[in-house]
Amino acid sequence: MSISILVVEDSDADFLLIERQLRKSGLPIRTMRVASGEALAVALPASSWDLVLTDFNVPGLDFYEGLRLIQERLPDRPVILVSGALGEERAVELLKAGVWDFVLKDNLTRLLPAVMRAFNEAGERRRRVAAEGALRESEARHRIALDAAELGTWRHDIATDRFDMDERCQRHFGLGGPVAQLADVMSCLDPADAARMREVMRAAYAAAGAENGGYAAECRVVIANAPERWLSIRARVHFEGGEDRRRATLAVGTSLDITALREAQRSLQTQQARLEEQVLARTAELRQAEARSRLILDSSADGLIGVDAGGRGTFVNRAACHLLGYAADELVGHNVHRIVHHVRPDGAPCTDESCDSCALAACPMLVAIRDGRDARVDNDEFWCADDRVIPVIYTVRPMIEDGRPLGAVISFFDISERKRLEQERIEQSRHAELLSRKLVSVQEEERRRLAASLHDRTSPNLAAIKLNLSTIFDTLPLESDVRLEMLLEDTRGLLDDTNASIREISTDMRPTVLDYAGLKTAVEGYAHQFSRRTGIPVRVDIGPLDRSSSPETETVLFRIVQEALTNCAKHANAGQVEIVLGYDGPRLCLTIADDGSGFDTEDLGSPAGAAGLGLLTMRERAEFAGGHFRIDSQPGRGTRIDVEI
């Protein structure tokens, strides 16, 4: 316990004497001295003081004004006067003014007892005032509670059957005064309820062994020309006498009008019965809707699996069970992803997070379920109950409520048959490609054979015929017919022209330079021959072709150059042609461009598209060789052909 004391004293010596007396108690006492009215006004609100010691005569401070200020700021704190001699009249006056005690400066031995007595009395007074205030507050709350609860109070003297009531209780029973007999009260009740109330009261009054007995009951008040009213009665019974002779002497209780509550209960029961009927009807409708939904789900040929936000199965249709080989209860309530999609086709685990260190992408199914996003995967695999793996296409559609994902529906179907057909198509396409390449190879071989035959058989014969004609011409007599000479000369010209045509045809069918000099020399030679024949300049830019390319690839590119230049001569009306050939990384690239009239590429293949057949032939040659063919042309802006193999 510590005591805070404010000392109003102008003398330093007197303050030291007062402080020394207080320290003798051994208690933690905090003191502060003020010596003026201004200092007192500042000190009072600055700290919480337990009491005030003050001198009567402080220069510059009127004692009564200072006392008023102390009582105003600290209304329940003791004020002890420590001063010189005082007369009896002055002492009485000061006590009336509010001073608690007097201590003379020449007898400070009384100071500590006076301080402790005042401190204790002030604390006791504060506690008593607080208790009285709490009691008054409790009584006020009790009255407010009774009024708020609309409770009536009553008192039953069991020996005399006297029944005392407050005004509200009188209204409850319909009685006209505060005092009645129990029989009068019972006469206001429904006869059956009155008989039951008497039995309840008799049992409670007879329970002499109870420390404080009591009872509670509900009854109906029946008054002529007034609606029926329900009351709730609660009572506490008091007993007197020893253990062998205890008897009930008094019952005190309350009454509460519960008519509105009873009506509300009846209304609630009616509404509850109606609600139960509606619930039953709605439940039946929901079951029918669920049955229809189940029928729709089971009628779907696609597998359907519903999952919650945690990935646990909520429903599964018949197709999903059939495709995966699981029973419905093996998927519902379990983590579906861990069962059917835990491993990727390459054996890597499926997770919902990407792995930078191993270049593993996050599983689209898990990410879609977690983030509430749509997802579609066109080529994946699901695991079946018998450890089979089936190829599937699956989609994930989230179920969103208030912007929050509640789960998702996973739909999938088995694409094993599609995969089989796709594989067959690929094999057939590969077989057709091999056949096409074989056909091209056979065609080229046949061209080579025909070109060789023309060169090896026809050209020597023509040369021999020409030699024979020259011999015949030389053996003619000088007087021979001029017309015969002209005919022989014309025949030799025809032979020369035929021989040139055969060489040109042989070159077109299979230029021998392609076989012994390579693609670059063959293209340059053919471009030079084309320019000489058509008068259209051709610029050739061929980079180093030091990489080994197959004869088939070189043949395809040469034939495309032939076909492109032929189309240019027939249709383009070009002033110049440019051929660029070279490697771009691992790809061998060919570009043929002209500045001719161009055409609309949408007309390819139509009767109006005169160049369509040649272009389609070039495209087929490039694709047969495993390459790509692209053409860009617009009317009036020339044509560009790009081939990559």
C-alpha positions as semicolon CSV with decimal commas, in nm:
position;residue;x (nm);y (nm);z (nm)
1;M;0,000;0,000;0,000
2;S;0,136;0,347;-0,091
3;I;-0,003;0,687;0,012
4;S;0,021;1,007;-0,196
5;I;0,002;1,325;0,015
6;L;-0,014;1,686;-0,109
7;V;0,130;1,932;0,148
8;V;0,029;2,300;0,136
9;E;0,310;2,466;0,340
10;D;0,523;2,775;0,285
11;S;0,790;2,686;0,544
12;D;1,070;2,454;0,433
13;A;1,151;2,360;0,791
14;D;0,792;2,269;0,877
15;F;0,764;2,062;0,557
16;L;1,081;1,869;0,652
17;L;0,941;1,799;1,001
18;I;0,612;1,679;0,854
19;E;0,791;1,458;0,600
20;R;1,014;1,307;0,875
21;Q;0,710;1,213;1,084
22;L;0,545;1,047;0,782
23;R;0,858;0,846;0,696
24;K;0,854;0,692;1,046
25;S;0,558;0,473;0,939
26;G;0,781;0,269;0,710
27;L;0,514;0,286;0,442
28;P;0,588;0,405;0,087
29;I;0,459;0,762;0,120
30;R;0,492;1,010;-0,168
31;T;0,474;1,380;-0,076
32;M;0,472;1,701;-0,272
33;R;0,482;2,056;-0,133
34;V;0,307;2,359;-0,282
35;A;0,335;2,707;-0,135
36;S;0,093;2,919;-0,340
37;G;-0,253;2,919;-0,486
38;E;-0,120;2,891;-0,840
39;A;0,095;2,589;-0,752
40;L;-0,202;2,428;-0,575
41;A;-0,426;2,475;-0,880
42;V;-0,160;2,314;-1,100
43;A;-0,088;2,021;-0,863
44;L;-0,446;1,913;-0,801
45;P;-0,528;1,776;-1,148
46;A;-0,170;1,659;-1,210
47;S;-0,174;1,353;-0,979
48;S;-0,412;1,138;-0,779
49;W;-0,374;1,241;-0,414
50;D;-0,500;1,027;-0,124
51;L;-0,518;1,322;0,120
52;V;-0,407;1,686;0,170
53;L;-0,214;1,838;0,461
54;T;-0,248;2,217;0,472
55;D;-0,136;2,506;0,689
56;F;-0,394;2,769;0,776
57;N;-0,170;3,063;0,710
58;V;0,003;3,046;0,369
59;P;0,106;3,384;0,229
60;G;-0,083;3,469;-0,088
61;L;-0,342;3,188;-0,037
62;D;-0,678;3,231;0,130
63;F;-0,737;2,912;0,332
64;Y;-1,108;2,887;0,257
65;E;-1,053;2,949;-0,114
66;G;-0,785;2,677;-0,118
67;L;-1,016;2,440;0,075
68;R;-1,294;2,504;-0,176
69;L;-1,057;2,429;-0,465
70;I;-0,940;2,105;-0,299
71;Q;-1,299;1,990;-0,231
72;E;-1,396;2,076;-0,587
73;R;-1,104;1,887;-0,743
74;L;-1,081;1,603;-0,485
75;P;-1,434;1,581;-0,336
76;D;-1,382;1,256;-0,140
77;R;-1,023;1,312;-0,015
78;P;-0,952;1,400;0,352
79;V;-0,809;1,747;0,437
80;I;-0,606;1,765;0,762
81;L;-0,509;2,106;0,903
82;V;-0,149;2,121;1,030
83;S;-0,106;2,462;1,192
84;G;-0,041;2,654;1,509
85;A;-0,286;2,705;1,795
86;L;-0,654;2,744;1,700
87;G;-0,942;2,862;1,903
88;E;-1,242;2,639;1,973
89;E;-1,476;2,848;1,762
90;R;-1,235;2,845;1,468
91;A;-1,199;2,466;1,499
92;V;-1,577;2,415;1,490
93;E;-1,599;2,646;1,192
94;L;-1,330;2,453;1,007
95;L;-1,496;2,116;1,081
96;K;-1,819;2,252;0,936
97;A;-1,623;2,373;0,633
98;G;-1,501;2,017;0,567
99;V;-1,169;1,975;0,752
100;W;-1,135;1,616;0,876
101;D;-0,884;1,665;1,164
102;F;-0,638;1,905;1,330
103;V;-0,272;1,850;1,415
104;L;-0,073;2,118;1,591
105;K;0,278;2,181;1,465
106;D;0,416;2,164;1,816
107;N;0,267;1,812;1,859
108;L;0,347;1,634;1,529
109;T;0,346;1,295;1,701
110;R;-0,029;1,293;1,631
111;L;0,029;1,346;1,259
112;L;0,087;0,984;1,153
113;P;-0,214;0,838;1,346
114;A;-0,434;1,118;1,214
115;V;-0,318;1,055;0,856
116;M;-0,373;0,676;0,882
117;R;-0,716;0,719;1,041
118;A;-0,826;0,970;0,777
119;F;-0,684;0,752;0,497
120;N;-0,869;0,442;0,622
121;E;-1,196;0,628;0,692
122;A;-1,185;0,789;0,346
123;G;-1,134;0,447;0,185
124;E;-1,416;0,295;0,386
125;R;-1,644;0,586;0,296
126;R;-1,563;0,547;-0,075
127;R;-1,635;0,173;-0,057
128;R;-1,963;0,236;0,125
129;V;-2,068;0,500;-0,127
130;A;-1,978;0,262;-0,411
131;A;-2,176;-0,021;-0,251
132;E;-2,480;0,201;-0,198
133;G;-2,458;0,317;-0,557
134;A;-2,432;-0,041;-0,680
135;L;-2,733;-0,138;-0,468
136;R;-2,938;0,149;-0,604
137;E;-2,829;0,059;-0,955
138;S;-2,920;-0,307;-0,898
139;E;-3,264;-0,212;-0,765
140;A;-3,317;0,016;-1,063
141;R;-3,211;-0,259;-1,303
142;H;-3,442;-0,501;-1,125
143;R;-3,734;-0,263;-1,161
144;I;-3,647;-0,200;-1,525
145;A;-3,620;-0,575;-1,588
146;L;-3,959;-0,640;-1,430
147;D;-4,117;-0,364;-1,635
148;A;-3,940;-0,472;-1,952
149;A;-4,042;-0,834;-1,900
150;E;-4,397;-0,728;-1,807
151;L;-4,380;-0,952;-1,499
152;G;-4,637;-0,930;-1,225
153;T;-4,532;-1,019;-0,868
154;W;-4,739;-1,192;-0,601
155;R;-4,709;-1,331;-0,248
156;H;-4,906;-1,626;-0,107
157;D;-4,936;-1,669;0,270
158;I;-4,989;-2,044;0,286
159;A;-5,132;-2,045;0,640
160;T;-5,406;-1,791;0,564
161;D;-5,432;-1,845;0,183
162;R;-5,390;-1,470;0,147
163;F;-5,277;-1,370;-0,202
164;D;-5,110;-1,026;-0,238
165;M;-5,052;-0,891;-0,590
166;D;-4,903;-0,590;-0,761
167;E;-5,100;-0,394;-1,020
168;R;-4,973;-0,591;-1,321
169;C;-5,053;-0,925;-1,153
170;Q;-5,406;-0,801;-1,082
171;R;-5,451;-0,729;-1,453
172;H;-5,318;-1,074;-1,540
173;F;-5,580;-1,250;-1,325
174;G;-5,856;-0,996;-1,393
175;L;-5,897;-0,911;-1,020
176;G;-5,994;-0,571;-0,889
177;G;-5,772;-0,537;-0,580
178;P;-5,423;-0,610;-0,452
179;V;-5,545;-0,865;-0,194
180;A;-5,750;-1,180;-0,256
181;Q;-5,789;-1,533;-0,135
182;L;-5,635;-1,822;-0,324
183;A;-5,983;-1,953;-0,404
184;D;-6,066;-1,623;-0,575
185;V;-5,755;-1,654;-0,786
186;M;-5,833;-2,014;-0,878
187;S;-6,186;-1,919;-0,982
188;C;-6,035;-1,704;-1,261
189;L;-5,868;-2,005;-1,418
190;D;-5,995;-2,270;-1,654
191;P;-6,132;-2,548;-1,423
192;A;-5,895;-2,811;-1,559
193;D;-5,598;-2,577;-1,527
194;A;-5,710;-2,476;-1,174
195;A;-5,717;-2,840;-1,062
196;R;-5,372;-2,899;-1,213
197;M;-5,236;-2,582;-1,045
198;R;-5,360;-2,701;-0,701
199;E;-5,182;-3,035;-0,749
200;V;-4,859;-2,857;-0,850
201;M;-4,878;-2,624;-0,549
202;R;-4,962;-2,908;-0,308
203;A;-4,662;-3,109;-0,427
204;A;-4,429;-2,807;-0,394
205;Y;-4,555;-2,719;-0,042
206;A;-4,521;-3,080;0,070
207;A;-4,153;-3,101;-0,037
208;A;-4,029;-3,011;0,310
209;G;-3,690;-3,167;0,249
210;A;-3,600;-2,915;-0,021
211;E;-3,373;-2,625;0,071
212;N;-3,584;-2,384;-0,134
213;G;-3,868;-2,545;-0,323
214;G;-4,048;-2,400;-0,616
215;Y;-4,276;-2,469;-0,906
216;A;-4,364;-2,346;-1,255
217;A;-4,682;-2,393;-1,455
218;E;-4,887;-2,246;-1,738
219;C;-5,261;-2,190;-1,712
220;R;-5,552;-2,023;-1,889
221;V;-5,744;-1,728;-1,743
222;V;-6,111;-1,743;-1,837
223;I;-6,313;-1,425;-1,775
224;A;-6,660;-1,355;-1,903
225;N;-6,680;-1,125;-2,203
226;A;-6,299;-1,133;-2,242
227;P;-6,069;-1,334;-2,467
228;E;-5,887;-1,629;-2,319
229;R;-5,548;-1,541;-2,176
230;W;-5,247;-1,764;-2,100
231;L;-5,026;-1,703;-1,793
232;S;-4,688;-1,844;-1,696
233;I;-4,664;-1,882;-1,315
234;R;-4,329;-1,925;-1,139
235;A;-4,284;-1,944;-0,760
236;R;-4,024;-1,995;-0,488
237;V;-4,143;-2,164;-0,164
238;H;-3,995;-2,078;0,178
239;F;-3,997;-2,323;0,470
240;E;-3,969;-2,276;0,850
241;G;-3,903;-2,509;1,144
242;G;-3,650;-2,775;1,228
243;E;-3,564;-3,073;1,018
244;D;-3,847;-3,281;1,172
245;R;-4,108;-3,006;1,160
246;R;-4,030;-2,810;0,845
247;R;-4,336;-2,665;0,677
248;A;-4,406;-2,430;0,388
249;T;-4,508;-2,086;0,508
250;L;-4,471;-1,852;0,212
251;A;-4,462;-1,861;-0,167
252;V;-4,335;-1,566;-0,370
253;G;-4,359;-1,563;-0,747
254;T;-4,423;-1,389;-1,075
255;S;-4,687;-1,398;-1,344
256;L;-4,630;-1,337;-1,712
257;D;-4,888;-1,297;-1,985
258;I;-4,778;-1,548;-2,254
259;T;-5,091;-1,524;-2,468
260;A;-4,900;-1,371;-2,757
261;L;-4,630;-1,635;-2,715
262;R;-4,887;-1,914;-2,721
263;E;-5,049;-1,769;-3,031
264;A;-4,708;-1,733;-3,189
265;Q;-4,634;-2,096;-3,099
266;R;-4,960;-2,210;-3,256
267;S;-4,889;-2,000;-3,562
268;L;-4,535;-2,136;-3,570
269;Q;-4,662;-2,491;-3,542
270;T;-4,904;-2,427;-3,828
271;Q;-4,629;-2,271;-4,035
272;Q;-4,393;-2,552;-3,942
273;A;-4,647;-2,812;-4,054
274;R;-4,699;-2,622;-4,378
275;L;-4,323;-2,584;-4,419
276;E;-4,273;-2,956;-4,360
277;E;-4,527;-3,028;-4,632
278;Q;-4,345;-2,789;-4,865
279;V;-4,011;-2,945;-4,772
280;L;-4,146;-3,292;-4,845
281;A;-4,286;-3,174;-5,177
282;R;-3,965;-2,991;-5,263
283;T;-3,759;-3,291;-5,158
284;A;-3,963;-3,510;-5,387
285;E;-3,909;-3,260;-5,671
286;L;-3,537;-3,248;-5,601
287;R;-3,518;-3,626;-5,600
288;Q;-3,699;-3,635;-5,933
289;A;-3,465;-3,365;-6,067
290;E;-3,168;-3,557;-5,931
291;A;-3,297;-3,874;-6,096
292;R;-3,340;-3,687;-6,426
293;S;-2,994;-3,534;-6,390
294;R;-2,849;-3,875;-6,315
295;L;-3,029;-4,013;-6,621
296;I;-2,884;-3,732;-6,833
297;L;-2,537;-3,790;-6,691
298;D;-2,560;-4,164;-6,745
299;S;-2,692;-4,111;-7,098
300;S;-2,380;-3,919;-7,194
301;A;-2,122;-4,116;-7,388
302;D;-1,850;-3,892;-7,243
303;G;-1,712;-3,963;-6,898
304;L;-1,821;-3,699;-6,645
305;I;-1,662;-3,655;-6,302
306;G;-1,749;-3,376;-6,056
307;V;-1,490;-3,262;-5,801
308;D;-1,494;-3,013;-5,513
309;A;-1,238;-2,738;-5,461
310;G;-1,004;-2,992;-5,303
311;G;-1,022;-3,227;-5,603
312;R;-1,236;-3,490;-5,428
313;G;-1,500;-3,658;-5,640
314;T;-1,861;-3,549;-5,588
315;F;-2,032;-3,745;-5,866
316;V;-1,940;-3,976;-6,152
317;N;-2,150;-4,098;-6,443
318;R;-2,182;-4,448;-6,586
319;A;-1,959;-4,377;-6,887
320;A;-1,671;-4,263;-6,662
321;C;-1,699;-4,582;-6,455
322;H;-1,707;-4,792;-6,772
323;L;-1,412;-4,617;-6,936
324;L;-1,193;-4,619;-6,626
325;G;-1,306;-4,949;-6,473
326;Y;-1,376;-4,797;-6,129
327;A;-1,691;-4,824;-5,921
328;A;-1,856;-4,492;-5,835
329;D;-1,766;-4,516;-5,464
330;E;-1,399;-4,560;-5,558
331;L;-1,398;-4,209;-5,706
332;V;-1,662;-4,018;-5,504
333;G;-1,503;-3,876;-5,189
334;H;-1,150;-3,950;-5,311
335;N;-0,887;-3,736;-5,483
336;V;-0,970;-3,804;-5,848
337;H;-0,645;-3,663;-5,984
338;R;-0,432;-3,896;-5,773
339;I;-0,631;-4,191;-5,904
340;V;-0,660;-4,127;-6,278
341;H;-0,405;-3,858;-6,368
342;H;-0,113;-3,887;-6,129
343;V;0,150;-3,962;-6,393
344;R;0,212;-3,801;-6,732
345;P;0,255;-4,004;-7,052
346;D;0,634;-3,962;-7,018
347;G;0,628;-4,098;-6,659
348;A;0,675;-3,758;-6,489
349;P;0,448;-3,677;-6,193
350;C;0,157;-3,436;-6,247
351;T;0,165;-3,141;-6,008
352;D;-0,010;-2,807;-5,981
353;E;0,322;-2,618;-5,987
354;S;0,571;-2,587;-6,268
355;C;0,929;-2,701;-6,211
356;D;1,190;-2,471;-6,365
357;S;1,477;-2,704;-6,283
358;C;1,330;-2,997;-6,477
359;A;1,123;-2,806;-6,734
360;L;0,806;-2,971;-6,601
361;A;0,491;-2,770;-6,671
362;A;0,207;-2,753;-6,421
363;C;-0,079;-2,999;-6,473
364;P;-0,364;-2,815;-6,654
365;M;-0,627;-3,018;-6,464
366;L;-0,492;-2,927;-6,120
367;V;-0,438;-2,562;-6,213
368;A;-0,791;-2,534;-6,355
369;I;-0,946;-2,686;-6,038
370;R;-0,731;-2,470;-5,810
371;D;-0,778;-2,137;-5,993
372;G;-1,134;-2,191;-6,124
373;R;-1,038;-2,164;-6,492
374;D;-1,144;-2,350;-6,805
375;A;-0,897;-2,599;-6,946
376;R;-0,891;-2,832;-7,245
377;V;-0,624;-3,088;-7,323
378;D;-0,649;-3,264;-7,660
379;N;-0,392;-3,536;-7,600
380;D;-0,343;-3,687;-7,257
381;E;-0,372;-4,019;-7,076
382;F;-0,584;-4,146;-6,784
383;W;-0,502;-4,446;-6,569
384;C;-0,763;-4,721;-6,537
385;A;-0,837;-4,953;-6,246
386;D;-0,651;-5,241;-6,412
387;D;-0,338;-5,023;-6,466
388;R;-0,425;-4,972;-6,832
389;V;-0,360;-4,630;-6,982
390;I;-0,614;-4,485;-7,223
391;P;-0,557;-4,178;-7,443
392;V;-0,819;-3,909;-7,375
393;I;-0,931;-3,560;-7,458
394;Y;-1,056;-3,387;-7,143
395;T;-1,199;-3,050;-7,045
396;V;-1,234;-2,888;-6,704
397;R;-1,524;-2,646;-6,641
398;P;-1,518;-2,468;-6,302
399;M;-1,822;-2,417;-6,081
400;I;-1,807;-2,056;-5,954
401;E;-2,022;-1,898;-5,681
402;D;-1,973;-1,535;-5,574
403;G;-1,640;-1,532;-5,753
404;R;-1,511;-1,830;-5,555
405;P;-1,441;-2,170;-5,716
406;L;-1,648;-2,445;-5,553
407;G;-1,523;-2,725;-5,773
408;A;-1,526;-2,834;-6,135
409;V;-1,669;-3,084;-6,382
410;I;-1,421;-3,297;-6,574
411;S;-1,550;-3,438;-6,902
412;F;-1,342;-3,679;-7,108
413;F;-1,371;-3,939;-7,380
414;D;-1,154;-4,225;-7,497
415;I;-0,970;-4,150;-7,821
416;S;-0,811;-4,493;-7,856
417;E;-1,003;-4,562;-8,178
418;R;-0,922;-4,216;-8,306
419;K;-0,557;-4,275;-8,223
420;R;-0,566;-4,608;-8,406
421;L;-0,725;-4,449;-8,713
422;E;-0,483;-4,160;-8,694
423;Q;-0,193;-4,403;-8,682
424;E;-0,336;-4,590;-8,979
425;R;-0,376;-4,263;-9,165
426;I;-0,015;-4,169;-9,085
427;E;0,108;-4,507;-9,202
428;Q;-0,102;-4,483;-9,517
429;S;0,024;-4,131;-9,576
430;R;0,379;-4,250;-9,521
431;H;0,317;-4,539;-9,758
432;A;0,165;-4,304;-10,017
433;E;0,463;-4,074;-9,975
434;L;0,700;-4,363;-10,030
435;L;0,503;-4,467;-10,337
436;S;0,506;-4,111;-10,466
437;R;0,878;-4,085;-10,412
438;K;0,918;-4,420;-10,581
439;L;0,703;-4,298;-10,869
440;V;0,910;-3,981;-10,900
441;S;1,224;-4,190;-10,885
442;V;1,087;-4,422;-11,154
443;Q;0,984;-4,124;-11,365
444;E;1,328;-3,970;-11,331
445;E;1,493;-4,299;-11,414
446;E;1,268;-4,334;-11,719
447;R;1,351;-3,975;-11,820
448;R;1,721;-4,052;-11,776
449;R;1,686;-4,368;-11,989
450;L;1,491;-4,187;-12,261
451;A;1,736;-3,898;-12,259
452;A;2,026;-4,141;-12,284
453;S;1,856;-4,328;-12,570
454;L;1,794;-4,007;-12,760
455;H;2,149;-3,898;-12,704
456;D;2,319;-4,233;-12,764
457;R;2,110;-4,364;-13,054
458;T;1,921;-4,085;-13,227
459;S;2,191;-3,820;-13,228
460;P;2,460;-4,049;-13,388
461;N;2,213;-4,158;-13,656
462;L;2,128;-3,800;-13,738
463;A;2,497;-3,718;-13,753
464;A;2,553;-4,012;-13,993
465;I;2,262;-3,898;-14,212
466;K;2,409;-3,551;-14,223
467;L;2,748;-3,695;-14,319
468;N;2,590;-3,902;-14,595
469;L;2,409;-3,596;-14,728
470;S;2,738;-3,407;-14,731
471;T;2,900;-3,691;-14,925
472;I;2,612;-3,696;-15,174
473;F;2,637;-3,320;-15,213
474;D;3,009;-3,340;-15,274
475;T;2,972;-3,615;-15,541
476;L;2,718;-3,426;-15,749
477;P;2,846;-3,313;-16,090
478;L;2,909;-2,948;-16,137
479;E;2,626;-2,929;-16,381
480;S;2,376;-3,073;-16,128
481;D;2,038;-2,926;-16,081
482;V;2,038;-2,619;-15,858
483;R;1,705;-2,724;-15,705
484;L;1,859;-3,054;-15,598
485;E;2,144;-2,870;-15,429
486;M;1,900;-2,642;-15,249
487;L;1,695;-2,943;-15,136
488;L;2,004;-3,114;-14,998
489;E;2,109;-2,795;-14,818
490;D;1,761;-2,757;-14,670
491;T;1,768;-3,119;-14,555
492;R;2,100;-3,062;-14,378
493;G;1,946;-2,759;-14,202
494;L;1,652;-2,969;-14,089
495;L;1,891;-3,229;-13,951
496;D;2,082;-2,963;-13,756
497;D;1,754;-2,826;-13,615
498;T;1,633;-3,176;-13,526
499;N;1,961;-3,257;-13,357
500;A;1,939;-2,933;-13,151
501;S;1,581;-3,012;-13,054
502;I;1,677;-3,363;-12,945
503;R;1,959;-3,222;-12,730
504;E;1,713;-2,970;-12,577
505;I;1,454;-3,240;-12,511
506;S;1,718;-3,464;-12,355
507;T;1,830;-3,179;-12,135
508;D;1,471;-3,109;-12,026
509;M;1,405;-3,473;-11,953
510;R;1,725;-3,527;-11,756
511;P;2,019;-3,289;-11,782
512;T;2,330;-3,494;-11,755
513;V;2,504;-3,204;-11,588
514;L;2,281;-3,263;-11,283
515;D;2,431;-3,609;-11,243
516;Y;2,800;-3,526;-11,285
517;A;2,824;-3,152;-11,194
518;G;2,553;-3,107;-10,926
519;L;2,252;-2,885;-10,864
520;K;2,427;-2,549;-10,880
521;T;2,577;-2,604;-11,227
522;A;2,251;-2,757;-11,358
523;V;2,041;-2,460;-11,242
524;E;2,289;-2,205;-11,376
525;G;2,307;-2,385;-11,711
526;Y;1,930;-2,419;-11,742
527;A;1,880;-2,051;-11,648
528;H;2,130;-1,950;-11,917
529;Q;1,958;-2,172;-12,173
530;F;1,617;-2,026;-12,070
531;S;1,739;-1,669;-12,110
532;R;1,889;-1,746;-12,454
533;R;1,567;-1,913;-12,569
534;T;1,312;-1,662;-12,426
535;G;1,511;-1,340;-12,401
536;I;1,411;-1,300;-12,032
537;P;1,716;-1,224;-11,814
538;V;1,756;-1,457;-11,515
539;R;1,974;-1,359;-11,217
540;V;2,104;-1,663;-11,029
541;D;2,236;-1,637;-10,671
542;I;2,344;-1,978;-10,538
543;G;2,534;-2,004;-10,213
544;P;2,777;-2,277;-10,114
545;L;2,616;-2,619;-10,145
546;D;2,890;-2,812;-9,972
547;R;2,649;-3,021;-9,771
548;S;2,556;-3,357;-9,904
549;S;2,196;-3,363;-10,025
550;S;2,025;-3,663;-10,176
551;P;1,993;-3,694;-10,556
552;E;1,616;-3,704;-10,507
553;T;1,620;-3,363;-10,331
554;E;1,836;-3,209;-10,602
555;T;1,608;-3,352;-10,870
556;V;1,297;-3,208;-10,698
557;L;1,450;-2,860;-10,671
558;F;1,569;-2,868;-11,033
559;R;1,223;-2,976;-11,158
560;I;1,063;-2,693;-10,956
561;V;1,304;-2,446;-11,124
562;Q;1,214;-2,590;-11,464
563;E;0,838;-2,570;-11,397
564;A;0,860;-2,218;-11,251
565;L;1,059;-2,083;-11,549
566;T;0,819;-2,254;-11,789
567;N;0,520;-2,089;-11,615
568;C;0,701;-1,757;-11,621
569;A;0,760;-1,782;-11,995
570;K;0,399;-1,883;-12,064
571;H;0,198;-1,660;-11,831
572;A;0,400;-1,397;-11,641
573;N;0,512;-1,151;-11,912
574;A;0,807;-1,089;-11,680
575;G;1,096;-0,854;-11,747
576;Q;1,331;-1,032;-11,509
577;V;1,352;-1,351;-11,301
578;E;1,561;-1,407;-10,985
579;I;1,666;-1,748;-10,849
580;V;1,818;-1,776;-10,497
581;L;1,937;-2,112;-10,362
582;G;2,121;-2,182;-10,037
583;Y;2,113;-2,320;-9,685
584;D;1,933;-2,153;-9,392
585;G;2,051;-2,356;-9,095
586;P;1,964;-2,719;-9,165
587;R;1,714;-2,626;-9,439
588;L;1,787;-2,602;-9,810
589;C;1,591;-2,302;-9,937
590;L;1,493;-2,210;-10,295
591;T;1,332;-1,881;-10,397
592;I;1,211;-1,798;-10,750
593;A;1,069;-1,448;-10,807
594;D;0,961;-1,254;-11,113
595;D;0,830;-0,903;-11,178
596;G;0,553;-1,018;-11,409
597;S;0,178;-0,970;-11,413
598;G;0,109;-1,193;-11,109
599;F;-0,229;-1,348;-11,029
600;D;-0,483;-1,403;-10,749
601;T;-0,377;-1,711;-10,551
602;E;-0,743;-1,784;-10,470
603;D;-0,791;-1,877;-10,839
604;L;-0,553;-2,174;-10,811
605;G;-0,719;-2,490;-10,934
606;S;-1,011;-2,308;-11,097
607;P;-1,070;-2,317;-11,472
608;A;-0,968;-1,952;-11,490
609;G;-0,634;-2,023;-11,325
610;A;-0,417;-2,115;-11,621
611;A;-0,104;-2,157;-11,407
612;G;-0,275;-2,370;-11,148
613;L;-0,165;-2,716;-11,268
614;G;0,205;-2,632;-11,281
615;L;0,194;-2,473;-10,933
616;L;0,014;-2,773;-10,788
617;T;0,277;-3,000;-10,944
618;M;0,553;-2,795;-10,781
619;R;0,375;-2,809;-10,442
620;E;0,336;-3,188;-10,467
621;R;0,703;-3,233;-10,558
622;A;0,812;-3,025;-10,254
623;E;0,579;-3,204;-10,013
624;F;0,675;-3,547;-10,149
625;A;1,033;-3,458;-10,059
626;G;0,924;-3,368;-9,702
627;G;0,948;-2,994;-9,761
628;H;0,726;-2,686;-9,755
629;F;0,599;-2,490;-10,054
630;R;0,473;-2,132;-10,030
631;I;0,359;-1,897;-10,308
632;D;0,293;-1,524;-10,285
633;S;0,141;-1,339;-10,579
634;Q;-0,088;-1,046;-10,649
635;P;-0,214;-0,914;-10,982
636;G;0,035;-0,664;-11,122
637;R;0,296;-0,729;-10,850
638;G;0,477;-1,041;-10,972
639;T;0,506;-1,388;-10,820
640;R;0,736;-1,532;-10,551
641;I;0,781;-1,905;-10,481
642;D;0,959;-2,029;-10,163
643;V;1,058;-2,391;-10,109
644;E;1,221;-2,529;-9,792
645;I;1,348;-2,885;-9,762
